[in-house]
Amino acid sequence: MTDRRIVFVAFDGFQPLDLTGPHEVFHSAGEYACEVVATRAGPVRSVSGLVMQATHGVADLDPAGTDTLVVVGGQGVDRAREDGALVAWVAAAAAGARRVASVCSGVFLLAAAGLLDGRRVTTHWAREEQLAREHPEVRVDCDPIFVRDGRVWTSAGVTAGMDLALALVEDDLGRDVAHEVARRLVLFLRRPGGQSQFSVALWSRQPSTDPVRAAVTAIHSDPGARHDIAGLAAHAGLSPRHLQRRFTAELGSPPAAYVERVRVEAAQRALTDGDEPVEAIARRCGFATAETLRRTFHRRLGVAPSDYRARFRSAAGPLAGSAEEGRSV
């Protein structure tokens, strides 16, 4: 058996994609042996009703020999972390594992096992406040889609578990193998861990009045335009000071910050969709220079534009622009 033994921890009420997504990534890499452990061997019902078969129960699986421990999340995690036998098994397996990972709210089980003290972690954005409140010993950062702190890896919810699994494959087997797995699973727009869980279009509040809506429409219609407060105020038909107040109140973000996020997303799309030079993308998306774009990417995403392009596009190149972008943020 391969030394790369992945053990998934599941429980009643788990989120099925937290398990099946990473499981398929590891299986596709061809270098891993995957097992599933639960409180008892046998059927485990997911939150959506899908039933999965746990190959082992904690009473019959030796926690020693686990290379990578992956704890999945789901609504059932709150009950699971009260299961003393399951928590003890997680702690024992983690003690000897090369690395430990959680997907989504699985981080609560790691915290219950005492594995996260002083560490920086992430989880699904909807659980951020609960995790910070219940575990002040943990540094919670729910902007990235996954975080590595030493040998502990944590990820945001659902599909982010696949991004985490791809990063683990890359850590083990190199970027080329990870790219090939991503291509096979049609995930070749692979997201770096520093990418935010939050998208301007999906996660910002929507404008509630026509003047602010007009300003927002102008920003999205041409991210590279000047979009200073005077210009946006002209679109809105308001004074600059009035627009500043209304915009921030309605969208929860001042105009300048909103414009920057829209420009970053425009640059992300441009970097993965074509071969345009970074300097040209910077000018077209409103950053003026490649250096300004580089500094903004490092601050917001934790990577350089060139690295972002390399990570998001397949090694073969031509297929990169053909995927749906439903997983991008």
N, C-alpha and C positions, 0 to 999 in steps of 0.2 A: 504494500500500500504506500502511496505517496506520503512524504513527510508533511505535505501541505494539506492538513486535515482541518476542514472548516466545520465548525459545529454551530448550528443555528439554535437559538433558544426561542421556543414558541409557547403560547398559552391560549386558553379560550378567550376569544375576543381579539385576536391579533389581526393586524392589517395584512391581507394576503400579499399585496405587492411588496411589502417590506421584506417578505421572505422569498417569494418566487422571482422577483426581479434580480436581486443579488445572486440567488442560487443559479439562475440561468447564465449570468455573467461568468461565475466561477466555472460552471460546467462547460461553457463554450471555450474557456481558456485551455481545457484539457489537462491541467496539471494539478487538479484538486480533487480530494475526496470529500463529499458533503454529507453531513448527517444532521438530523433534527432531533432535539431533545425537548421534552415537556415534562410536566409533573409526573405523568404516566405515559407509557407507550400506548399507541393506538390513535384513534381519531381525535383531532383537535379542531374545533369549529371557529372559523374566522368571524370577524364582525359583520361581514356581508353574507354569512351563511355557508360559504365555501368550506368544505371539510378537508383537512390535510392529515396525513398519517404521520405521526411522530414515530420514528424508528426506535427511539429509546425513551425510557423514563429516567428520572434522576437517580432512582435507587439502583438501576442496573447498568449505568454508564459511568465508567471510571473517568473523573474529570481530568486526570493526567493524560498527557499526549495530545491535547488540543493545541493546534498551531494558531488558529485564528478563531476567536469566539465572537459570534455575531448575535446580538440580542435585538429582536424585532420589536416594533411598537404596535399600537392599536388601543382601542378603548378599554380592553381588558387588562392593560398594564397596571391600573390602580389596584385591582384585586390580586394580580400576579405578584406584585411587590410585597404583599402581605403573606405570601406563601413561604414560610420559613425554609422549607426543604429546597425550594427552587432558588431562593436567594442565596442560600448556603452553597448550593452546587455552582452557581454562577461565580461566587467569590473564590471557590476552590479551583475551578477551571481557569479563571483569570490569573490566579497566582502563578501558574506554570505556563500560561500561553505566551507566545511570542508577541501577540498583539490582541487587543480587545476592541470591538466596534459595536456601535448601536445605530439603529435606524429609527428616526422619528422619536416617539415617546419611549422607545426602549431604553433611552438614557436614564429614565427613572429607576429601572431595575439595576443599572450599573451604580447609580447613586445609593440605592438601598443596600447594595453589597459593599459600600464603602470604597469604591474604586475611583472616585472622581474628586476627592478632596484637593482643592487648590488648582484644579485643572480648568482650562478653557474648553467649553463644549458648546454644541449647538443642538437644536431640536426643531420640531415643527413650530412655526411662528405662533400658532394658537396656544402652545403650551409654554411659551417663554416666561410669562409672569408667574405661572404656577411653579415652574422649576426654580426660578430665582427666589421665590418666596419660601418654598419648602426646603431648599438646599442652599443657604447663604454661603456655604463653604465652597461652592462651585462658581466659576466665572462663566456666566451665560452670555453668549453672543449669537443671536438668531438672525444675523444678516447673512453669513455665508451658508452655502448649501452643504458643505461639510468642513470639519475642522480636525486637524491632527495635533495632538498634544502628547509628544513622546510616543508611547506605544498604544495610546488610546485614540481611536478615531470615532467621531460622532457625526451624524448627518441629519439634515432636515427630513421632511416627510416624504413618504411614498416613493415617487420616481427618483428622488435624490439618493435613495439607497443604491440605485444602479450606478450613479456617478461615483459614489463612495467605493463600490465594488470594483469599478474600472480603475480607480486610483490605486486600490490595493493590488490589483493585477499588475498595473504598471510598476508599482514599487517592487514586486517580486520578479517579474519577467521582462520588464522593459516596455518602452513606449510603443514599439512596433507591434508587439503582441496585443497590447491594450487597444491599439487602433484596429487591428484585425478583428478582435472580439466586438468592438463597437460597430464596425462595418457589418459584421454578420448579423448583429441584432438591430441594425438600422438605428444605431445610436452614435453615428460618427460625428455629430455635432456635440462632442463631449465637453461638459462644463467643468472648468477648473473650480477648485473648492472655494476660492475667494469670491466667486460670482454670487451676487445677491439673490436671496429667495424672492425678492420683491421687484416687480415690474411697474413702471410708471403707469402704463395703460390699465393693468389689472388691479393694482393695489392702491393707487392713489384714490382719494375721494373724488367724486365727480362734481363738477361745478353745478351749483344750484340756481345760478342766475345767468341771463343772457350775456351781460357784459364780460363776466369772467369766462364764460364758455367761448366767447369770441376770441379772447386772448389765448386760451388753451388750444383752440383750433388753429390759430396762426402758428403756434409753436410746433405742433405736430405736422402741419402742412409743409413747413420748411425749417427743419431744425438748425440749418446752417445760417439762417438769416440773423441779423444783429440782435434782435429781441432784448434790447435794453428796456428799462422801465418806462421810458418815454414812448418808445415805439409800441409796446404792449398796451399802454394806456390809450394810445390813439386807436388801436383796434377795438378796445373795450368802450371807448367813448367816455372815459373817466379821467380824472386827474391822476397823475402818478401816485400821489400819496393815498388817494382813495382806492386805487387798484391794488396797491401793496397790501392794504388792510383787508380788502375783500378777498383777494386771491389767497392770502394766508389763512384767513378764517374758513373759506370754503374748501380748500384743498389740503390744509394742514401743512403746507410747505410754502416758503416765500418764492416769488417768481424766479429769482436767479437760481436757486437750488433745483427747482422743477426743470428749468431750461437745461441745466447741466445734465440731469438724469436722462432727459429725452435725447440730448446730443450723444451721450455715452451709448445709449441703446442703438442709435442710428449708426454710430461707428462700429459697434459690435456686429450689426448686420452686414455692413460694408466689408468688414474684415473677413467674414466667413463666406460671403456670396461671390466674391470676385478676386481679381489679382491687382486691383488698383493699389498704387504705392501708398504707404502709410502717410506720407506728407500730403498727398492729394486728398486722402480721406479726412485728414485733420482739417484741411481748409474747407472742404465741402460740408463737413458736419459742424462747423462753427468754432473750431479750436485754434484757428489761425496758423499754428505751427505744430510739427510732429512732437516737439518737446513738451508743449502744453498738453497734447493728447496723452503722451507717455506719463506725465506726472498725474494727470487725472485718472488714468487707468490704474496706476499703482495705488492711488489713494482709495479708489472705489472698489476695484476688483482684485488688487493684490498681484497683478501680472502686467507685463509690458504688452503693448499692442501686438508686437511680432510673436510673442509667446502665446497670446490669446488666439491668434490666427492659426498657429501651428497646432494647438491643442484641439481646436474646434474642427479643423478640416481633416479629412481622411488622408492617410499617407499617399494614396493613389491620386489625390487631387481632383480629377474630373467628376467624381461622384459627390464631392462635398456640397455642391450647390443644389443637389437634387432632392435632398431630404426635406420633409415638412419641418417647420420650425416650431411645432407645438410645444416642444420641451424647452425652448429657449426662454429666457426671462428678460 
